[in-house]
Amino acid sequence: AQTVTQSQPEMSVQEAETVTLSCTYDTSESDYYLFWYKQPPSRQMILVIRQEAYKQQNATENRFSVNFQKAAKSFSLKISDSQLGDAAMYFCAYPSNFGNEKLTFGTGTRLTIIP
Amino acid sequence: DTGVSQDPRHKITKRGQNVTFRCDPISEHNRLYWYRQTLGQGPEFLTYFQNEAQLEKSRLLSDRFSAERPKGSFSTLEIQRTEQGDSAMYLCASSPLGQGSHEQYFGPGTRLTVT
């Protein structure tokens, strides 16, 4: 069974600083995708960044980047120049490869931005 | 069309009552998912539709739960004889059908409280 583990229930960072959220996963697949989703308080969950496992280059979206270590099954999210609007729950997620692409989520990391 | 919508946003019901939730996906999206999220946890997959066909149901979906997607448009999730353990946020998501792994667009959720 696929599992996704986020070992940091809560993290905090000073505004404008950099923070890294960790995620590990377990899969027997060789080709797959990984996602980071953001869930702001009382707001909808949105996709932050996506990584394709067959691509060696780490994905980057503006201030958000990942450190993807396929052999270690590690997928961490780095947020640079943290902003107050980054405060949210962050979930690492793994979509099933078996046609339905249902997502398996980690337990999440609550990120607090300190002004 | 501005995104996935869910109705109601909040529902308080007494144990033993039936409840029904509605999800309107993004109009051109073939895939529709239901997830359940309890406090402090990541969302857990419940069921998946491709157009009007319900293609997968999680073991979490007991026989008190039923979901439909008539005509492949909106979907409903019904819980019969609600129990206190059903209290959770019920999230709906939709995505297009195609090659590769696609972002799932989430609705705001329906928060169910069973008293």
Interface residues (C-beta under 8 A of the other chain):
Chain A: V4 Y32 Y33 F35 Y37 R43 Q44 M45 I46 L47 R50 E52 F91 A93 P95 G99 N100 E101 K102 L103 T104 F105 G106 T107 G108
Chain B: G3 V4 R31 Y33 Y35 G40 Q41 G42 P43 E44 F45 Y48 Q50 L55 E56 L91 S95 G100 S101 H102 E103 Q104 F106 G107 P108 G109
